[in-house]
Amino acid sequence: MDGFASFTAMLRAVLGDRLAPGAATFSDMFAPDAAFEFPFAPPGMARAARGRAEIDRHLASLTDFALDAVSRPAVHWVEGGDAVVLEFEARGRNTRTGAAYDQRYVSVIELRDGRIALYRDYWNPLAVLAAFGGEDDVVGRWERTT
């Protein structure tokens, strides 16, 4: 896959100087009151994390998940430059079982003052379930937030 070694590297390349200089990690890219939403999450899984503390807890709950490569995205800036829609693919694995995780994403990102105010992440829940051994395993391992 021609692209990036990490999701954070891809996002930094796309957002570039629109990001605050201190936004070194994915978590740092979020505003303190940001929302990270997952509209296609299966029942029982987190559908949103609100505020950086909750976002950090959600990201920390993804311990069995690793991305190995992220494609170059199709980038669609919304007029005014404060919002972008990304279309990209990622390949990864369940670090516990080794099962493949191949996913396609459409992400809607709204920026405010150099930070992500809203990240709405559209992904295929069937790819998540396949990589993590089915619904019971996924729901049991990923922290549920509302």
C-alpha positions, 0 to 999 in steps of 0.5 A: 500500500502506497501511503503512510506508516501511521495514521497520525503521520497521514493526518499531520500531512493532510492538516499541515500548518492548519494544526497547532504547532504543539499537536504532536500526537493524535490526542494532541490534535483534539480541542479540549471539548472535541467530539470523536464520533463513530456513527456506524459502530455496532450496538454495544460499542462506543458511538462517541467520545466527548472531551479530550479526557474521554477521547484519551480513554477511548484511544487507550481502550484500543490495545488489541488494535494496530495499524500497519499502513495507511493509504494516501487519502483523497482529500476534499476541503470544504469551502473556507478551509476549516473542514475536510473529508478524507477517504482512505484505507488502512491495513492492520491487525488484531495484536492479540490474535494476529487476525487481519484488519483491512478497513476503508474510512470516510472521515469528516474533520472540523477544525477550530483554532488549530485543533480538531473540534469534531472528528466523525469517523465512518468505517465498516463495522463488519471489518472490525467484527471480523478482525476481533472475533465477533461482536462479543469479543469487540464489545467486551474489549472496547470501552463503551462510551455514549 
